Amino acid sequence: MAGSDGTAPVVVVGVDGSEESVQALKWAAGYGAATGAAVRAVIAWHYPSAVGPAPVGLAPESITDEVRHQMTETVRKAVTDAAIDGDRVQVQVAYGHPAQVLVDLSEEADLLVVGSRGHGTFTGMLVGSVSLRCVTHAACPVLVVRSRS
């Protein structure tokens, strides 16, 4: 959070590669440029329950490295799609359910920005489950960027 020592405010933005998350990233980058806030684009992954229970302990390093690489590329593509300067955005890949990761990171943020719906949505929902969880549980203000459609 912005401190009395002059540190810049922090904006955390959830990214999953969906059009809604790209719009959220674009908004957050514009806000960061206007206010001097640091923008941290966060993507989270976890083992889906359909695969079975998550492995105990750490996944093999080769799997973790491959997933981190793919997730980092997803965020980099979102930065490109949002037409923003990638040097102005910090990229963070985290392990855990996306909603919980973003809620946890909201403890360190001045603002949390999410898209209204991501890849895991049901058709017709106005707000996705991750957005809803962030709005109801985050420790900082949350901005939900809605798509134009």
C-alpha positions, 0 to 999 in steps of 0.5 A: 500500500502507499506508505508515508515514506513516499512509495507508489500505490499498488494496483493489482489486476487479475489476468486470465487471457480473456477479453475482459481481463485484457480490458481490466489490464488496459484500465489498470495501466491507464490508472497507473500512468495517471496516478503513478501507481505500480501495476501488478498483473497477476495470473493464478493457476491450480489443479482443477478438481476434475483432474483429481486431488491436487498432489501433496507437496510440490509438483515436479519442477518440470511441470511447474516450470512449464505452467509458469512459462505458459502463464507468463506468456498469457499475461505477456499476450494480454499486455500486447493485446491491451496495447500498453508498455510492458515495462510499466507492468509487473507480472506475477504467476501465483499458485492457488485458486484465482479468487483466493490469490487476488483476495490475498494480494488485496492485503498489499494493494491500494486497488484491485481490478478485475474483469467482469467475466473470465474464461470459466464463466457461464453464458449470461452471467453478469459477474463471474465467480472470481469477480464476485468473490473479490468484491465481497472479500477483498481488503481494498477497493475493487473495480470490476471492468465490464465488457462493452458487449 
